[in-house]
Amino acid sequence: MYIYNVTVNIADDVHNEWVTWMKETHIPDVMKTGCFIDKQMVKVLYVEDEGHTYSIQYKFLEMIDIEKYNKEFAPKLQAEHSAKFINKYAAFRTLLQIVD
């Protein structure tokens, strides 16, 4: 099993709006793609950056699932996020393999 991890630092002035949008719109839209079997959103504590940092983790079973997501769904979903919160966030993505 694998995790697609998206770490986002969001600016203070849009923090509450972003959290609501992530919970009510973006994360449900990602899950509707059928590429992931579970998700969680966690706040990263004790980060020295300004703003608030979160890790959104999506579990998937096979590498083909993330390949499909990246090809068919990610560009549109990421563009929606970028347009809504332009210049208000920094993000990076990592793939993790669950070993135990």
C-alpha positions in Angstrom: 0.0 0.0 0.0 1.1 3.6 -0.7 0.4 7.1 0.4 0.2 10.2 -1.8 1.2 13.0 0.6 0.5 16.6 -0.2 2.0 19.1 2.2 0.6 22.6 2.1 1.6 25.8 3.9 -1.4 28.2 3.7 -1.4 31.9 4.5 -3.0 33.1 7.7 -5.5 35.4 5.9 -7.1 32.5 4.0 -6.5 29.7 6.5 -10.1 29.2 7.7 -11.5 29.4 4.1 -8.9 27.0 2.8 -9.6 24.4 5.6 -13.3 24.5 4.9 -12.8 24.3 1.1 -10.4 21.4 1.5 -12.8 19.4 3.8 -16.0 20.2 1.9 -14.8 20.4 -1.7 -11.3 19.5 -2.7 -10.7 16.3 -0.7 -14.1 14.9 -1.6 -13.4 15.7 -5.2 -10.1 13.8 -5.0 -11.8 10.8 -3.4 -14.5 10.8 -6.1 -11.8 9.9 -8.7 -11.8 6.4 -7.3 -8.0 6.3 -7.3 -7.7 6.3 -3.5 -9.1 4.1 -0.7 -8.7 6.3 2.3 -7.6 9.9 3.3 -6.7 12.0 6.2 -5.8 15.6 6.8 -3.4 16.4 9.6 -1.9 19.7 10.9 1.9 19.8 11.1 2.9 21.2 14.5 5.8 23.4 15.4 6.7 24.6 11.9 8.8 27.8 11.9 7.3 29.0 8.6 4.6 31.6 8.6 1.0 30.5 8.1 -0.3 27.0 8.8 1.1 23.7 7.5 -1.0 20.6 6.7 -0.4 17.2 5.3 -3.2 15.6 3.3 -2.6 11.9 2.8 -4.4 9.7 0.3 -3.9 5.9 0.5 -3.8 3.8 -2.6 -3.2 0.2 -3.4 -1.1 0.0 -6.7 1.2 2.4 -8.5 -1.2 2.3 -11.4 -3.7 4.2 -9.2 -1.5 7.2 -8.7 -0.4 7.1 -12.4 -4.1 7.3 -13.4 -4.8 10.1 -10.9 -1.8 12.1 -12.1 -2.7 11.7 -15.8 -6.5 12.0 -15.7 -7.4 14.1 -12.6 -4.5 16.0 -10.9 -4.1 18.7 -13.5 -7.7 19.9 -13.2 -7.9 19.6 -9.4 -4.5 21.3 -8.8 -5.5 24.1 -11.2 -8.7 24.7 -9.2 -6.7 24.9 -6.0 -4.1 27.2 -7.6 -6.8 29.6 -9.0 -8.7 29.8 -5.7 -5.7 30.4 -3.5 -3.2 32.0 -5.9 -0.1 33.4 -4.1 -1.4 32.2 -0.7 0.2 28.7 -0.4 3.2 26.6 -1.1 2.9 22.9 -1.7 5.0 19.8 -2.3 4.0 16.2 -3.0 5.6 13.0 -2.0 4.9 9.3 -2.6 5.3 7.0 0.4 5.3 3.2 0.6 3.8 1.6 3.7 6.2 -1.1 4.9 4.5 -2.3 8.1 
